[in-house]
Amino acid sequence: MSINSIFQFLVPKDKKFFPLFEQATQNLVILAETLHEAVNAPKGKRDEYFTKVEELEGIIEGIAHKTNLELSRNFITPFDREDIYSLITAIDDVADYTYGAASRMRLYQVEKITKSIRKMTEINLEACQLIQGAVADLKDMKNLKGITDACKKIAKLENKSDSVFDKAVADIFENETDAINVIKYKEVLSALESASDKCKGVANVLESIAVKHS
């Protein structure tokens, strides 16, 4: 038995942080699903989805705040304090930028949803689902390979999102004649691409935690 395994055995079972992580990732997946549903819904029904996205982002922000409060109250943590802070902050960042994309669609009154926007919301949803699974595997640290495999898949998805973004922006500049629409679509696509980057940020934190406990 390794020193890390002995330490994990001796540390009391966490009843604070993992439930918060599970709540955060569960809501993150619902948020990503809701945005994906929004961009596939008729124009008249999108607003209710955007409102739900905003509510979910607020819930995740509240969970992040509660997690940081628990860090200040608890001496014993399931893994390094800085990693707990980095992980919940990274998850919150994904929610922020996903909401940012929804907010731009709503504020700028983007009527026509392009295939690229739909594809990027689909990519981000898949990444969030992988995040949820990997965070669940942190609970007992027994499936470290599962965590690292999920992180590799998230990195590939981020590269895919970059490719979709680059082609979409090139297409906008080539075919869109309305300068205002160019700005609208680029802003939405940029927010979605940033959300993909933040998913990779979560993966980087998860991979670092897995390496420390391997």
N, C-alpha and C positions, 0 to 999 in steps of 0.2 A: 504493500500500500504506500503510495507516494505521500510526501509531506502535505501537499495540497488536499489530497483525499482525507487525510487524518484531520486536517484543519476544518474541512467542510463537515466532517462527522461531528466534531466537537462544537461547532458554532450552532446556537439554537436556530430552529427552523424559522425562516423569515415570515412574518405575518403582516408586514407593512408594505415593503417595496414591490414584491412580485405581484400582489393584487393590484397595485397601482399601475404597474407596467402592463398587466393584462387588460385593465380597463382602458388604458391609453391606446394600445394597439388595436383592441376591438373597435373602439370608436374611430380610429384612424382608417380601418378597412371600410367601415360604414360610410365615412366621409368620402373616401375615394370612390366607393360604389355609387354614392348619391350624385357626385359630380359626373360620373360616367353615364348614369341614367339621365341626368339633366341634358347632356349634349346629344342624347339620342331621343329626347322627348320633343313633341311639337312645341313651337315657340310659345304658345299660350300657357303651357304647363311648366315651363322652366323655372319660373319665379319661385314656386313652392319648393323646388329642389334646392335652389340657391339659398333660400331662407334656412333650410335644414342644414346645409353645409356650414353656414354661419353659426348656427347653434352648436353643431358638433365641434367646430374649431374652438368655440368658447369653453366647451366641456373639457377638451384636451388641454387647453391652456390652464384651466382650473386644476386638473390632475397634475400637471407639471409643477404648479405652484405648491400643491399639497406635498408632492414628493420632495421638493426642496425644503419645506418646513420639517418634514420627517427626518431629513438629513441633519438638521440642526438639533433635533431632539434625541436622536438615537446614536449611541456610541458604537454599538455593534451593527455592522451592515453585511449583507450577503456577499458582496465583493467591494472593490475599492470605491471609496466615496466619490472620487473624481470621475470614475467611470459611470456611477449612478447618475451623477449630475449631467455628464456628457450625453448619456443615452436618452434621458428624458428630454433634454434640451433638443437633441437631434430629432426625436419623434415630434416634438412640438413645432420644430422648423418645417417639417414636411406638411403638417396641418396648416401652418401659416401660409405657405406658398400655394397649396392646393386651394385654400380659401381665397387667396389673392387672385388666382385664375378665375374662379367663380365670380368674384367681386367685379373684375374687369369686364367679364361678359355681360354682367348685369348693368353696371354703370354706363358702359359704352354702347349698350343696346345692340349687341352683336346678334344680328338676325340669322344669317346663314352660318351654320356650323360646318366647317370643312372636315374632310376625311382626316386630315392631319391632326386636328384638335381631338377628334374621336379616338384616333390611334394613340395619341399621347396620354389621354385619360385612361385608356385601356392598359397601357404600359405601366402607368403609375399605380393603377389598381393592383396589378400583378405583383409589383414591387412591395406594396403595402401588405399584401397577403403573405409574402415571403418574410417580411419583417415580423409579422405576428407569429408565424411559426418558429422563427429563430429565437425571438424573445421568450417564447414558451419553453424552448429547450434550455434556456439559462437556468431554469428553476432548480434542476438537480445536477446540471453540468455533466450529464451522462452521454449526451449526444452532441459532442463538440464538432464532430465531422458534419453533422446535419447543419450546424450553425455556419461553418465555413463554406459548405456547399451553397447554402442560401445566399451568403454574401457574394459569392462568385456569380450567381445568377442575377442578383441585383445589379452588380457592376456591368454585366452584359446588357441588361435592360436599360441602364443609364446610357450606354454607348448607342443602343438602338434609338433611344429618345433623342440623343444629339443628332443622329442621322436624319430622323424624321423632321426635327426642327430646322436643320440646315436646308433641306430640300423644300420645306414649306415656305421658309423665308425667301428663298431664291424664286420660288413660284409666284409669291406675292409681288415681289419687285418686277417680275417679268410681265405678269398678266393683270395686276390690279391698277386701274387708272385713277381711282379716287384716292387722293393722298390721305384723307381722314381714315379710310378703311385700311390702308397700309399700316397706319399707326395702331389702329384698334387690334388688328390681327397679330401684329408683331408683339404687342403688349401681352396679349393672352397667351400666345405661344411661348414667350419668354418666361412667364410665370409658371407654365406647365413644365418647361425645361428645367427651371430652377427647382421645382418640386422633385423632379427626377434626381437632380444633383443632391438634394437633401436626403433622399432615400439612400443614395450611395454613402452619404455621411453617416447615416444610422448603421449601415453595413460595416463601415470602417471601425466604428466604436464596438460593434458586436464581435468583429474579427479580433480586435485587440484584447477584449475580455476573454475570448476563447483561447487565444495564444497564452495568456497569463495562467490559465487554469489547465493547460494541456500537460 
